[in-house]
Amino acid sequence: MAKLDETRPFIPVGIAVLTVSDTRTPETDRSGDTLAARIADAGHRLVARAIAPDDVGAIRARVEAWTRDEAIDVVITTGGTGFTGRDVTPEALEPIFEKRMDGFSEVFHRISYDKVGTSTIQSRATGGVLNATFVFVLPGSPGACKDAWDGILKAQLDYRHMPCNFVEIMPRLDEHLKRSTG
């Protein structure tokens, strides 16, 4: 079973949070606040935070820029994962993922099902890797952000989490770019 190896050091990572919404403001962004508080409580660095409209180009541009920033190891988006016409976060990001993380969605839905039952199917939460940066696409509710952080991300972003975690593989996410082509 999973456990913390207290002999390993905690390694803080840099995280950016993007709220996707046409209506939220910094004052009304409860989901972004939820993630920011959990990131700080876990000992990580909130490197950037922004709000983008429900627009494929705006979402993609912000996330791509953050994944090129060496201070940012992880990007978490919240919002735009539903089925309405304005919910376009998966459409913005999944096509540019270098690798998809299908298991993230599966585990998220497993956790969410225990809280909201079959309503979990109304979310298209997803995850992947872009420019050697982990990207997680979460629903826009504070509850969904809590579920994803508390149930998945907090442990996987802790280097002490065993048997494995995201932090220990971060240095190898771009190794395919360093291989000889000859």
Secondary structure, DSSP 8 states (H G I E B T S, - for coil): --EE-TTS-----EEEEEEE-SS--TTT-HHHHHHHHHHHHHT-EEEEEEEE-S-HHHHHHHHHHHHT-TT-SEEEEES--SSSTT--HHHHHGGG-SEE-HHHHHHHHHHHHHHHGGGGGG---EEEEETTEEEEEE-SSHHHHHHHIIIIIHHHT-TTEES--HHHHGGGTTHHHHS---
